[in-house]
Amino acid sequence: MLGGRYDFACSIWFSDPGYRLCDDDRCRENDNLYILVLQCVNDDVEKKAILRLSESVIKYKVKSKTVNDGGVEMTIEVRINESATNFVNELRSLDGVRNATLVSYNGEYMS
C-alpha cells in the first residue's frame, strides 16, 4: 500500500526458476514467458478480458487476484510466441479495463 492505495506495480510474484508453465506440445523454444498485470472495473469486465486473453496466448495461469472497491486486479503468467504482444493493446481497449501491463519474466526476479 502506498498512500492508502494498492500499488499494482508491486504485484510481482516469485516462482521456482525451474518451473514451466506448459510442458506439452504447445510450448516451443521460441515461446516467451511474461507476467500480465490486468486491472478491471468489475468481474464482468474481468470475464471478457480473460476470454480475449485465452484467444490470444498459448497458455495462461492466474497467479493472484485482488478485489476491492476500485475493481479487480489480476497477476497472470502468460506464454506467448516470440514478440506477439499486441494482445495487451487489445485488452486495454476493452471497455472497463483500466490498465494492462506486460513484464518479461525469466524466473530470476529478486526484491
Backbone as CSV, one residue per row, in Angstrom:
resi,resn,N_x,N_y,N_z,CA_x,CA_y,CA_z,C_x,C_y,C_z
1,MET,0.831,-1.176,0.000,0.000,0.000,0.000,0.879,1.243,0.000
2,LEU,0.536,2.166,-0.837,1.205,3.457,-0.849,0.142,4.528,-0.736
3,GLY,0.230,5.334,0.279,-0.747,6.401,0.447,-2.167,5.895,0.559
4,GLY,-2.364,4.717,1.114,-3.700,4.170,1.286,-4.274,3.518,0.042
5,ARG,-3.516,3.441,-1.024,-3.989,2.817,-2.261,-3.123,1.617,-2.580
6,TYR,-3.718,0.651,-3.203,-2.979,-0.533,-3.625,-2.065,-0.168,-4.783
7,ASP,-0.808,-0.459,-4.677,0.158,-0.141,-5.727,0.326,-1.363,-6.620
8,PHE,-0.345,-1.356,-7.798,-0.328,-2.546,-8.636,1.059,-2.863,-9.173
9,ALA,1.974,-1.916,-9.184,3.325,-2.178,-9.681,4.079,-3.123,-8.756
10,CYS,3.578,-3.308,-7.542,4.253,-4.183,-6.577,3.716,-5.603,-6.611
11,SER,2.871,-5.953,-7.563,2.251,-7.265,-7.549,3.039,-8.290,-8.357
12,ILE,4.354,-8.220,-8.309,5.203,-9.229,-8.937,5.287,-10.428,-7.998
13,TRP,5.207,-11.618,-8.530,5.264,-12.824,-7.718,6.534,-13.582,-8.025
14,PHE,6.846,-14.548,-7.185,8.090,-15.298,-7.305,7.787,-16.768,-7.569
15,SER,8.651,-17.409,-8.313,8.429,-18.789,-8.695,9.757,-19.525,-8.741
16,ASP,9.683,-20.827,-8.662,10.858,-21.672,-8.808,11.421,-21.484,-10.214
17,PRO,12.712,-21.145,-10.364,13.279,-20.909,-11.699,13.136,-22.098,-12.642
18,GLY,12.976,-23.307,-12.118,12.827,-24.471,-12.973,11.400,-24.731,-13.415
19,TYR,10.465,-23.933,-12.938,9.053,-24.114,-13.239,8.758,-23.786,-14.692
20,ARG,7.937,-24.626,-15.340,7.490,-24.349,-16.710,5.982,-24.267,-16.723
21,LEU,5.464,-23.240,-17.376,4.028,-23.046,-17.450,3.352,-24.149,-18.255
22,CYS,3.992,-24.616,-19.302,3.376,-25.688,-20.074,4.449,-26.685,-20.495
23,ASP,4.135,-27.935,-20.319,5.067,-28.999,-20.648,4.569,-29.853,-21.811
24,ASP,3.638,-29.343,-22.564,3.077,-30.126,-23.662,3.598,-29.613,-25.005
25,ASP,2.997,-30.095,-26.071,3.458,-29.756,-27.420,3.233,-28.289,-27.787
26,ARG,2.397,-27.574,-27.018,2.141,-26.175,-27.350,3.332,-25.287,-27.011
27,CYS,4.247,-25.758,-26.186,5.434,-24.962,-25.831,6.533,-25.201,-26.849
28,ARG,7.144,-24.125,-27.279,8.255,-24.221,-28.201,9.418,-23.422,-27.647
29,GLU,10.579,-23.653,-28.179,11.780,-22.995,-27.692,11.706,-21.476,-27.814
30,ASN,10.998,-20.958,-28.825,10.932,-19.513,-29.024,9.747,-18.863,-28.313
31,ASP,9.025,-19.611,-27.478,7.950,-19.041,-26.680,8.556,-18.232,-25.540
32,ASN,7.856,-17.179,-25.146,8.352,-16.296,-24.098,7.373,-16.247,-22.938
33,LEU,7.916,-16.163,-21.748,7.127,-16.116,-20.526,7.046,-14.676,-20.027
34,TYR,5.838,-14.239,-19.695,5.601,-12.886,-19.220,4.658,-12.909,-18.022
35,ILE,4.643,-11.796,-17.301,3.652,-11.536,-16.273,2.755,-10.427,-16.808
36,LEU,1.448,-10.661,-16.784,0.472,-9.661,-17.187,-0.243,-9.181,-15.934
37,VAL,-0.224,-7.870,-15.698,-0.990,-7.281,-14.600,-2.164,-6.567,-15.244
38,LEU,-3.371,-6.988,-14.873,-4.581,-6.512,-15.523,-5.508,-5.915,-14.474
39,GLN,-5.945,-4.676,-14.688,-6.878,-4.011,-13.783,-8.194,-3.775,-14.504
40,CYS,-9.277,-4.261,-13.902,-10.614,-4.151,-14.486,-11.555,-3.487,-13.487
41,VAL,-12.613,-2.841,-13.993,-13.536,-2.144,-13.104,-14.453,-3.094,-12.338
42,ASN,-14.722,-4.298,-12.890,-15.588,-5.255,-12.184,-15.386,-6.661,-12.749
43,ASP,-16.109,-7.621,-12.184,-15.901,-9.013,-12.595,-16.460,-9.319,-13.983
44,ASP,-17.452,-8.561,-14.454,-17.942,-8.774,-15.826,-16.862,-8.426,-16.843
45,VAL,-16.173,-7.326,-16.607,-15.069,-6.928,-17.486,-13.938,-7.944,-17.382
46,GLU,-13.691,-8.425,-16.164,-12.659,-9.455,-15.959,-12.932,-10.677,-16.830
47,LYS,-14.165,-11.140,-16.858,-14.530,-12.313,-17.662,-14.283,-12.071,-19.152
48,LYS,-14.652,-10.887,-19.630,-14.418,-10.548,-21.038,-12.918,-10.506,-21.350
49,ALA,-12.154,-9.938,-20.433,-10.705,-9.834,-20.634,-10.053,-11.213,-20.642
50,ILE,-10.483,-12.089,-19.746,-9.917,-13.443,-19.706,-10.277,-14.203,-20.975
51,LEU,-11.485,-14.038,-21.464,-11.875,-14.687,-22.721,-10.986,-14.208,-23.863
52,ARG,-10.769,-12.897,-23.968,-9.899,-12.346,-25.014,-8.468,-12.853,-24.837
53,LEU,-7.996,-12.899,-23.601,-6.651,-13.390,-23.324,-6.500,-14.840,-23.766
54,SER,-7.485,-15.672,-23.448,-7.409,-17.095,-23.801,-7.341,-17.322,-25.308
55,GLU,-7.872,-16.376,-26.078,-7.827,-16.461,-27.539,-6.506,-15.948,-28.113
56,SER,-5.710,-15.281,-27.273,-4.530,-14.565,-27.765,-3.191,-15.166,-27.363
57,VAL,-3.171,-16.014,-26.353,-1.897,-16.537,-25.848,-1.887,-18.059,-25.942
58,ILE,-0.692,-18.633,-25.852,-0.551,-20.086,-25.886,-1.167,-20.700,-24.644
59,LYS,-0.825,-20.108,-23.493,-1.333,-20.613,-22.229,-1.244,-19.502,-21.201
60,TYR,-2.147,-19.523,-20.229,-2.103,-18.540,-19.152,-2.471,-19.206,-17.834
61,LYS,-2.054,-18.567,-16.743,-2.364,-19.075,-15.414,-2.493,-17.886,-14.470
62,VAL,-3.665,-17.727,-13.859,-3.869,-16.649,-12.902,-3.063,-16.973,-11.651
63,LYS,-2.175,-16.057,-11.284,-1.312,-16.271,-10.120,-1.827,-15.547,-8.886
64,SER,-2.490,-14.406,-9.076,-3.093,-13.710,-7.944,-4.258,-12.876,-8.448
65,LYS,-5.170,-12.610,-7.521,-6.333,-11.791,-7.843,-6.679,-10.980,-6.605
66,THR,-6.849,-9.681,-6.800,-7.245,-8.782,-5.725,-8.549,-8.110,-6.119
67,VAL,-9.523,-8.129,-5.222,-10.802,-7.473,-5.458,-10.997,-6.450,-4.345
68,ASN,-11.300,-5.211,-4.744,-11.590,-4.165,-3.760,-12.626,-3.220,-4.351
69,ASP,-12.926,-2.141,-3.627,-13.932,-1.189,-4.108,-13.572,-0.583,-5.457
70,GLY,-12.282,-0.546,-5.773,-11.827,0.031,-7.032,-11.913,-0.904,-8.214
71,GLY,-12.192,-2.186,-7.977,-12.297,-3.140,-9.070,-11.520,-4.411,-8.817
72,VAL,-11.040,-5.004,-9.889,-10.360,-6.296,-9.857,-8.975,-6.139,-10.464
73,GLU,-7.977,-6.697,-9.805,-6.633,-6.729,-10.374,-6.139,-8.165,-10.352
74,MET,-5.604,-8.605,-11.477,-5.061,-9.953,-11.582,-3.625,-9.908,-12.050
75,THR,-2.826,-10.812,-11.510,-1.475,-11.035,-11.985,-1.499,-12.396,-12.658
76,ILE,-1.161,-12.429,-13.947,-1.345,-13.629,-14.766,-0.031,-13.967,-15.459
77,GLU,0.369,-15.214,-15.347,1.530,-15.691,-16.089,1.050,-16.087,-17.474
78,VAL,1.696,-15.565,-18.517,1.297,-15.882,-19.889,2.498,-16.359,-20.689
79,ARG,2.241,-17.257,-21.602,3.265,-17.727,-22.537,2.802,-17.352,-23.936
80,ILE,3.673,-16.618,-24.654,3.319,-16.160,-25.997,4.419,-16.537,-26.983
81,ASN,4.078,-16.491,-28.259,5.058,-16.707,-29.330,5.890,-15.449,-29.516
82,GLU,7.186,-15.620,-29.467,8.150,-14.556,-29.751,7.681,-13.197,-29.256
83,SER,7.421,-12.251,-30.137,7.067,-10.894,-29.705,5.612,-10.548,-30.018
84,ALA,4.725,-11.500,-29.907,3.305,-11.292,-30.201,2.621,-10.630,-29.006
85,THR,2.912,-9.348,-28.783,2.414,-8.658,-27.601,1.236,-7.722,-27.884
86,ASN,0.729,-7.703,-29.081,-0.372,-6.802,-29.424,-1.639,-7.095,-28.617
87,PHE,-1.760,-8.302,-28.077,-2.942,-8.634,-27.283,-3.091,-7.702,-26.081
88,VAL,-1.985,-7.143,-25.587,-2.052,-6.213,-24.456,-2.821,-4.959,-24.868
89,ASN,-2.562,-4.447,-26.064,-3.298,-3.295,-26.586,-4.778,-3.630,-26.735
90,GLU,-5.074,-4.832,-27.226,-6.463,-5.254,-27.393,-7.170,-5.344,-26.046
91,LEU,-6.477,-5.895,-25.048,-7.073,-5.978,-23.713,-7.361,-4.581,-23.168
92,ARG,-6.403,-3.689,-23.310,-6.568,-2.332,-22.781,-7.705,-1.591,-23.477
93,SER,-7.974,-1.925,-24.735,-9.034,-1.232,-25.469,-10.439,-1.692,-25.069
94,LEU,-10.556,-2.787,-24.312,-11.862,-3.239,-23.846,-12.435,-2.227,-22.861
95,ASP,-13.723,-1.914,-22.991,-14.375,-1.017,-22.038,-14.282,-1.623,-20.643
96,GLY,-13.795,-0.837,-19.692,-13.712,-1.296,-18.309,-12.355,-1.826,-17.897
97,VAL,-11.430,-1.954,-18.848,-10.063,-2.340,-18.493,-9.295,-1.053,-18.251
98,ARG,-8.828,-0.878,-17.025,-8.121,0.359,-16.659,-6.669,0.336,-17.092
99,ASN,-5.991,-0.768,-16.829,-4.568,-0.893,-17.144,-4.258,-2.323,-17.554
100,ALA,-3.300,-2.458,-18.451,-2.768,-3.764,-18.838,-1.257,-3.593,-18.958
101,THR,-0.521,-4.289,-18.106,0.932,-4.159,-18.067,1.553,-5.521,-18.300
102,LEU,2.500,-5.594,-19.229,3.191,-6.845,-19.543,4.652,-6.714,-19.136
103,VAL,5.134,-7.683,-18.343,6.501,-7.660,-17.838,7.178,-8.974,-18.220
104,SER,8.345,-8.895,-18.836,9.111,-10.094,-19.173,9.508,-10.800,-17.886
105,TYR,9.452,-12.124,-17.902,9.745,-12.899,-16.696,10.650,-14.071,-17.058
106,ASN,11.742,-14.233,-16.314,12.636,-15.354,-16.592,12.880,-16.226,-15.367
107,GLY,12.146,-16.005,-14.289,12.275,-16.821,-13.089,13.354,-16.350,-12.136
108,GLU,13.970,-15.209,-12.407,15.077,-14.763,-11.574,14.867,-13.373,-10.971
109,TYR,13.627,-12.897,-10.888,13.389,-11.597,-10.255,13.638,-11.702,-8.774
110,MET,14.326,-10.723,-8.234,14.609,-10.661,-6.799,14.206,-9.290,-6.298
111,SER,13.787,-9.219,-5.033,13.438,-7.905,-4.477,14.603,-7.343,-3.682
